[in-house]
Amino acid sequence: MTPLVGRRVLVTGAAGGLGPSVVAAAGAAGARLVLVDVAQDRLDALAADFSDSIESTHVVDLLDDDAVGSFAANVTASAPIDAVWHLVGGWRGGTPLHEQPLEDWEWLHNLLVRTTVHVARAFTEPLAASEHGRFAIISAKEAQAPTSKNAAYATAKAASEAVVLALANGFKGTAATANVVVVPAILTPAMRDKNPDKDWGVFVPAEEIADALVYLSSDAGAKINGQRIRLYSGGPS
């Protein structure tokens, strides 16, 4: 099946651990991919493996609102962007709230919140103008169930979710949607290959996350807007 044939999908954080699985799934679904990351060498390595489906690669400082805005204007000048999958992520934690360095809070805020705000701002109008506009991020269940040793991470994830749900609210009356895919933890192919006999428990395979993004961006997902879609059972919503 090629539910995304003819559509341009922008993937930020494309060369991270989740990126290859997402690029593979989107390419198999027929999408043309525009990839963004912080390092050209990592993008080049990814492009070498998926050259048939990758339209272009770009190094963009997602912490620079002006740079993201200029990039969005340039990349949508010749053709629409039909979906934005914002995969930028990272984790710091493991120490109690009162002991965690403020530097961790700032780092997570920049990585998880500021990048989401900048990308959402830049692509709100292009996605709203598309017949198939989609925006999605990957979040964690900690956003709704914070613990003392994950306070900064949970706070940043909750804030990034709020940005996306606000975007979804603004998309009402258009064909565009914005949603949050929620997982407990991500199992990448590299992790699985390194420890093939390990019981990964609640970890969600990257391939399943990629399939969820493809579904949300297909015609079948057209009526799903402003939702937190859990790829796990039980626990907090």
C-alpha positions as CSV (number, residue, x, y, z in Angstrom):
1,M,0.0,0.0,0.0
2,T,1.2,3.5,-0.8
3,P,-1.2,5.8,1.3
4,L,1.3,8.7,1.1
5,V,2.1,8.6,-2.6
6,G,2.5,12.1,-4.0
7,R,2.9,13.8,-0.6
8,R,5.9,15.6,0.8
9,V,6.8,14.7,4.4
10,L,9.2,16.8,6.4
11,V,11.0,14.9,9.2
12,T,13.0,16.8,11.8
13,G,15.5,14.9,13.9
14,A,15.6,12.5,11.0
15,A,19.0,11.1,11.7
16,G,18.2,10.2,15.3
17,G,17.5,6.7,16.6
18,L,13.9,6.7,15.4
19,G,14.7,8.3,12.1
20,P,15.7,5.3,9.9
21,S,12.5,3.4,10.7
22,V,10.4,6.4,10.1
23,V,12.1,7.2,6.8
24,A,11.8,3.5,5.7
25,A,8.0,3.4,6.5
26,A,7.3,6.8,4.8
27,G,9.2,5.8,1.7
28,A,7.4,2.5,1.5
29,A,4.1,4.4,1.8
30,G,5.1,6.5,-1.3
31,A,6.1,9.8,0.4
32,R,8.8,12.1,-0.8
33,L,10.9,13.0,2.1
34,V,12.5,16.3,3.2
35,L,14.9,15.5,6.1
36,V,16.2,17.9,8.7
37,D,18.9,17.3,11.3
38,V,21.8,19.0,13.0
39,A,24.6,17.3,11.2
40,Q,25.1,16.8,7.5
41,D,27.2,13.7,7.8
42,R,24.4,11.9,9.6
43,L,21.9,13.0,7.0
44,D,24.3,11.8,4.2
45,A,24.5,8.4,5.8
46,L,20.7,8.2,6.0
47,A,20.3,9.4,2.4
48,A,22.7,6.7,1.2
49,D,20.3,4.0,2.5
50,F,17.1,5.6,1.3
51,S,18.0,7.6,-1.8
52,D,14.9,6.5,-3.7
53,S,12.5,8.3,-1.3
54,I,14.5,11.3,-0.1
55,E,14.0,14.5,-2.0
56,S,16.4,16.7,0.0
57,T,18.3,17.0,3.3
58,H,18.9,20.1,5.3
59,V,20.9,21.2,8.3
60,V,18.7,23.7,10.3
61,D,19.2,25.2,13.7
62,L,15.7,24.5,15.2
63,L,16.6,26.7,18.2
64,D,16.7,29.7,15.9
65,D,13.1,30.8,15.1
66,D,14.2,33.0,12.2
67,A,16.2,30.2,10.7
68,V,13.3,27.8,10.9
69,G,10.9,30.4,9.4
70,S,13.2,31.0,6.5
71,F,13.7,27.3,5.9
72,A,9.9,26.8,5.9
73,A,9.4,29.5,3.4
74,N,12.0,28.1,1.1
75,V,11.0,24.5,1.3
76,T,7.3,25.3,0.6
77,A,8.0,27.8,-2.1
78,S,7.8,25.3,-5.0
79,A,5.5,22.7,-3.5
80,P,3.4,22.1,-0.4
81,I,4.6,20.2,2.7
82,D,1.8,17.8,3.5
83,A,3.1,16.5,6.8
84,V,5.6,17.4,9.5
85,W,6.9,14.7,11.8
86,H,8.9,16.3,14.6
87,L,11.1,13.6,16.0
88,V,13.6,15.7,17.9
89,G,14.1,14.2,21.3
90,G,16.4,13.4,24.2
91,W,16.4,12.5,27.9
92,R,18.1,13.7,31.1
93,G,17.0,12.5,34.5
94,G,17.5,10.0,37.2
95,T,17.9,12.3,40.1
96,P,15.3,13.7,42.4
97,L,13.6,17.0,41.6
98,H,15.4,19.0,44.2
99,E,18.8,17.6,43.1
100,Q,18.5,17.8,39.3
101,P,20.7,20.5,37.9
102,L,18.9,23.5,36.4
103,E,21.1,22.9,33.3
104,D,19.1,19.8,32.6
105,W,15.9,21.7,32.7
106,E,17.2,24.3,30.3
107,W,18.6,21.6,28.0
108,L,15.4,19.7,27.9
109,H,13.3,22.9,27.5
110,N,15.4,23.9,24.5
111,L,15.4,20.4,22.9
112,L,11.8,19.4,23.5
113,V,9.8,22.6,23.8
114,R,11.6,25.4,21.9
115,T,12.2,23.2,18.8
116,T,8.5,22.2,18.8
117,V,7.3,25.8,19.1
118,H,9.6,27.0,16.3
119,V,8.6,24.2,13.9
120,A,4.9,24.4,14.7
121,R,5.0,28.2,14.2
122,A,6.8,28.0,10.9
123,F,4.5,25.3,9.4
124,T,1.1,26.2,10.8
125,E,0.0,28.1,7.6
126,P,1.6,25.8,5.1
127,L,-0.1,22.8,6.7
128,A,-3.4,24.5,7.0
129,A,-3.2,25.3,3.3
130,S,-2.5,21.7,2.4
131,E,-5.3,19.3,1.5
132,H,-3.5,16.7,3.7
133,G,-1.8,18.8,6.3
134,R,-0.5,16.7,9.3
135,F,1.7,17.5,12.3
136,A,2.8,14.9,14.8
137,I,5.3,14.5,17.6
138,I,6.4,11.6,19.7
139,S,5.9,12.0,23.5
140,A,6.2,9.9,26.6
141,K,3.7,8.7,29.1
142,E,5.7,10.6,31.8
143,A,4.1,13.7,30.5
144,Q,0.9,12.6,32.2
145,A,2.6,10.6,35.1
146,P,5.6,12.6,36.2
147,T,8.0,11.2,38.9
148,S,10.5,12.9,41.1
149,K,13.4,11.5,39.1
150,N,11.9,12.5,35.8
151,A,10.5,15.9,36.6
152,A,12.3,17.9,34.0
153,Y,11.7,15.4,31.2
154,A,8.0,15.1,32.1
155,T,7.6,18.8,32.3
156,A,9.2,19.4,28.9
157,K,7.2,16.6,27.3
158,A,4.0,18.0,28.7
159,A,4.8,21.4,27.4
160,S,5.5,20.1,23.9
161,E,2.2,18.2,24.0
162,A,0.4,21.4,24.9
163,V,2.0,23.1,21.9
164,V,0.7,20.4,19.5
165,L,-2.8,20.3,21.0
166,A,-3.0,24.1,20.7
167,L,-2.0,23.7,17.1
168,A,-4.7,21.1,16.6
169,N,-7.2,23.5,18.0
170,G,-6.1,26.2,15.5
171,F,-6.5,23.7,12.7
172,K,-10.3,23.4,13.3
173,G,-12.1,24.3,10.1
174,T,-9.2,23.2,7.9
175,A,-8.2,19.8,6.6
176,A,-5.1,19.8,8.7
177,T,-4.5,17.9,11.9
178,A,-2.0,17.7,14.8
179,N,-1.6,14.8,17.1
180,V,0.7,13.3,19.7
181,V,2.0,9.7,19.6
182,V,2.7,8.5,23.2
183,V,5.0,5.7,24.1
184,P,6.6,4.4,27.3
185,A,10.0,4.0,25.6
186,I,11.4,3.4,22.1
187,L,13.1,0.3,20.9
188,T,15.2,1.0,17.9
189,P,16.7,-1.6,15.5
190,A,20.2,-0.7,16.7
191,M,19.2,-1.4,20.3
192,R,17.5,-4.7,19.3
193,D,20.6,-5.8,17.3
194,K,23.0,-5.0,20.1
195,N,21.0,-7.0,22.7
196,P,18.9,-9.5,20.7
197,D,18.1,-11.7,23.7
198,K,17.1,-8.9,26.1
199,D,13.4,-8.7,27.2
200,W,12.5,-5.2,26.2
201,G,9.2,-5.2,28.1
202,V,7.2,-2.1,27.5
203,F,9.5,-0.7,24.9
204,V,7.6,0.1,21.6
205,P,9.5,-0.9,18.4
206,A,10.4,2.1,16.2
207,E,8.7,0.4,13.3
208,E,5.3,0.5,15.1
209,I,5.8,4.2,15.8
210,A,6.6,4.8,12.2
211,D,3.5,2.9,11.1
212,A,1.4,5.1,13.4
213,L,2.8,8.3,11.8
214,V,2.1,6.9,8.4
215,Y,-1.5,6.1,9.4
216,L,-2.1,9.6,10.9
217,S,-0.8,11.2,7.7
218,S,-2.9,9.0,5.4
219,D,-6.5,9.7,4.3
220,A,-7.6,7.1,6.9
221,G,-6.3,9.4,9.7
222,A,-7.9,12.5,8.3
223,K,-10.5,12.9,11.1
224,I,-8.0,12.3,14.0
225,N,-7.1,15.7,15.4
226,G,-5.9,16.9,18.8
227,Q,-5.4,13.4,20.2
228,R,-2.9,11.7,22.4
229,I,-2.5,8.3,20.8
230,R,-1.1,5.7,23.2
231,L,0.9,2.9,21.8
232,Y,0.7,1.0,25.0
233,S,-2.0,-0.4,27.3
234,G,-2.9,0.4,30.8
235,G,-1.5,3.1,33.0
236,P,-2.1,6.8,32.8
237,S,-3.9,8.3,29.8
